[in-house]
């Protein structure tokens, strides 16, 4: 899917490792490459787990060598010179953007805001705009576009910053490479992602599992990932005498093996953007259960058709949903059968077409 009018695009990313937003940024580089764009990636932190396409300008590697005040100034100047040298058609900024002075300096002296697309990948939009309302308004009023990854994000940005045109483009389905599936002698349900309880709220999932009936059928819970709250969550499991039933495994770049052999996938986040874990599970014929957090789950899950959507912060409601997918086979099988086709609109070709329209529109 290429165009004769080749665009030169700069993706600015904080990281390309260990997270859904980071995986989506890496996938976006591949989408742009497939559209025939010349892709450059400016990497702020030297963290790469996911496959990307394009020319990499790794500021993070320089940061690892020297992060003194002088070194920070040198990186700022290198960044500015790189942008000026290449004269990009568009800059797609995927970073979180809270420090007001830094973002004002970038907007004023580095980016050409009239060519800048500000991506917002979480409903917690305060992470993607400077704390200073003056600076935030300065940036959004001059940006080429502000783009959300869900409809709810788009509506929240419109309301907060009084903007009329805030398009949204969903994260697409990614086709995983084949990997060996883990061999377990038990059934399990799965949750995966960064172990950050303030965001992902695995505490709710553990509490719901504890009061559910899954152990009657010897169905275990696997939590896949690493993060700052790993010790806390393992301690919680120990306190609830669940060490034999709730199992932790380290982050893997390609979780498809764990997903395919799971009974279903759970998501219990306090806040999201457009959660990849739900999309990835459904693409592999695995139904999902999610809390109705903002944003994304209600735009992915058709309740009772490809998964179950439950009230957030309610362990009993979540436990009931978890039980139903174990003890009500007809409902489970129906959701499983509907899973892949329910997200057909998120296939790469559909999402690529939306990016093509945004970048090549008259």
N, C-alpha and C positions, 0 to 999 in steps of 0.2 A: 504494500500500500504506500506508494511513493508519489512525490510531487516533483514537477520539473523545477519549481521555484524552491531551491534548497535553502532551508533555514539554518542559521547558526545559533545554537541554543546553549546557554550556560545554566547548569543545575547547581545550585548552592545547597549543600546538605551538611548537617551537623555530623552525621555518621552513616555508615552503611553496614551496621552490625547490630545483632541482638535486639530486634524490635520490629513490630508490625509497620510502624511509620517508616523505619529504615528500609525494610524489605520493599515497601511500596515505592520509595524513592529510587531504589535500584531498579525495580521493574519499570518505572517511568523512563529511566534512561534507555532501556531496551525498546520501549514503545516508540520513543522519539527517533531512535536509530532505525527502527523498522519503517518509519515514515520518511526516511531519507534525509533526516536532519544531521548536521555536523554537531555532535554532542560533546560538550566539555563539562567536567564535574569538578567543582571546587569543594574539597573535603576539609571540614574544620577540625574534626577529631580523627586521629589515625586509627580507625576501627572499621575493618572491612570483613564481612562474613558473606555477603550476598553477591551474586553475579551481576555485573553491570556492563554497560557498553559506553564507550567514549574515551576521551582524553582526560586523564586524571591529573589535577593540580592539587597536591596533597599538602595543605597548610598544616594539617595535624602532625605530619612527620617532623616538620620544622618546630612545632610546638613541643614535641617530645624531647627534642634536643636542647631547647632553650626557651623558657617561658618568662624571662625577665621583662621588665617594663620596656627596655630598649628593643628586645626581641619582638614584643607585641607590636610596637610601632613599626618595626621593619616588616612584619607580616601584613599589617594594615596597608603599607605602601606597596608591597608586592601584590596584594589582592587588587588594589586600585589600578596598578599598572597593567595587571593581567586583563582586567575588564576593559580598560581603555585600548589596549593593544588589539584585542580581538573584535571589538565593535560588534557585539552580539546583536542578533535580531530580537531575542528575548532572553531575559534572565528569569528563571523559575526558582524562587526562594522557598525552600522547604524547612528552614530553621524555625525554632521558637525565637521570639523577638521581644523580650521584656525590658532589657536595659535601655532607658530612654536616650541617654547621651550617645551610646554606641550606635543605636539604630538611626539617630538623627545624622550622625557623621557618615554612616554608610549610605543613607539616602541622599545626603547632600553632596558627598565627594567621591563615592564609589559607584553606586548604581545609577543608571539612567532610569528613573522611576517610570517614565512614560513607556518603557519597554519591560517593566518588571511585573511578573505575576507572583503575587503573594499567596502561597498555599497555606491553608489552615486545616490541620489534620486531627484536631480534637475539638469536641464541643466545649472544652475549657478554653474558650477563645482568648482569655486573658494571658495565656502562655504564648500567644502568637502576635500580640500587639504590645507596643511599649506602654509602660505604666502611666506615662504622661499622656493625658488625653490630647494635648496640643500636638505632641509629636505623632501620636497615632493618627490623628486627623490629617496631619501634614502628609504622612505616607500614603494613607488609603485614598486621599483625594487626588493624588498625583500618580498612583500606580496604574498600569495598563489594566490590570484586573486583580481582584481578590477572588480566589477560588476555594470553595470548601469541598470536602470529600463526602458530605452527606447533605441532604435537603435541609435537615434541622440546623446544621451548622450555617448553611447559607442564610436561612431565615433569621438566625440569631445575629449574624453579622449585619444584615440589613437593618434590623431593629436597633442594634447598639450604635452603629455608625451612620445611620440614616442614608444608606446607599440603596439605589434602585436596582442595580444590575450586579448580582453576585452569583455567578454560575456555580454549579456543583458537578463534579465528575467523580463517580465512584471508583474505589480501588478495584481493579479487575481480578478475575480468576488467574492464578498462575499455574501453569502445567508443571508439576513436579517431575524431576528425574526419578526413575525407578530406584528404590532402595530396598534392602532386605527388611522384612517386617519382623519385629521382635516376637519371640515365641514365649508365650506365657501359658501356664496351665490353669488360668482362671479368666473369667470375664472381667472387664473393667470399663469405667467411664473415665473420660479424659478432660483435663483442663491444661492449657499451655499458654505461656507468655512470661514476661518479666515478673519476677517475684517482688512486686512492689504493692504491698497491701493497701496503701493509701489510694491507689488507682484501681488495681485488679480485684481487691476485696476477696482474696481466697479464704479469709476467715469466715465469711458468709457461706462459702461452699463447704468448708469443713463442718460448720455447725449444721448445715442442712443434711449433709451425708450422715452425720452422727444420729440425727433423729429420723432418718429415712429407714426404709425396710430393705435396703440393698444388701445388707450383710446376711439377711435370711437366705438369699440366693447366692451368697458368697461372691457378690460383685464388688470389686475393689475400686478405689479412686486413685488414679495416677495424676500427679501434678508434674508437668514437664517444664523446666526452666531454671534459671538462676536469677539472683538479685539480692538487694539489700535486706530483705525480710525473710530470707531462707531460714535462718536460725530461729526467728520468732515463730514462723509457721510450723516448723518441726517440733518446737516446744509445745505449741498448742495441740498438735496431734498427740504428743505424749501425754499431756494433761488429760485428754479425753479418752485415753486408753485405745487409741486407734492405730498404733504403730504397725500392726499386722495387716491393716486394711487400707491405709492411706500411704501411698508410696511416692517418693520423690525421685525424679531422674533429671540429669543435667540437660541444659539447653542443647539442641541439635539444630544445625542449619536447615535440614530438611525433615520436618516432623511427620511426613506423609505415612511412614511405616506405622507409627503409633496411632495416627488418625484412622487408617484403614481397618485396624484390628480392634478399635474401640467400639463399644456398644453405642455410645453417643458422645458428643462434645458439649461441655458446659462453659458458660461465660457469666461471671458475677460482678463485673466492673461497676465502679461508682460512676465513671465517665469514660466515654470512648470517642472515636471519630467515625470510622466505618470499619468495624473489627474484622481483620483478616481471618482470625481463627474460625469464625462462623462460615465465611465464604469458602475457605479451604476445606472444611469438613463436608459441607454440602456438595462441593465439586467431586468429592471422593465417595459419594453415596452414603454419607454418614449424617443422620439427623442431629439436630442441635436443641439445646435448652438454654435460654438466656433470660437474664433479668431485663426489664424494660428500662434500661438506662439511656441517657442521652449521650451520644446519638449513634444511630446505625442499626441496632437490632430490629427495631420495628420496620425499618426499610429493607431488611433482609428476610426476616422470618414472617411467613404467612401462618399465623397461629393455628395449629392443628393440622396443617397441610405439609409443611416441611420441618416443623419443629414446634417448640412450645415457648411462649413468651409469658413471663410471670412478673408479678410485682417485685420491685427491688426492695432490698433490706428486709425481706420476709422469709426467714429460714423454713418456716412450715410450708409456705406456698411453694418454695423451691423443692423441698423434700417431696411434696405431693406430686410435682411434675416429674421428678426423678423416679419416683415409684411407678408412675403410670407408664413410663417407657420400658419398665421391666416386667410389670404385671399385666399390662393391657397390650397384647401382641398385635391385635388388629390395628390399633392406632399407631403403634411403633412401625409396623411394616408399611402402612400407608405413607407415613412421613418419609421413611427410608426410600420408598419407590419414587416419591415426588422430588427428592432432594436435588439431583443434578439439573433437572429441567427448570426448577424454580429460580435458578440464578443464570439462566441462559443469556439474559441481557447484560451480564457482567463478563462475558467472554472477551478475550483480548481484542478481537476485531471490532466489537461494538465500542469499547472504551477508546481504542485507537482512533476510531472515526470521530469521536467527540473531541479528542485532542487535536486532530487534524483541522476540524472546523474552527476551533478556538485560535489556532496558530496561523491558519491560512485563510481565514474569512476575509472577504473584501473590505 
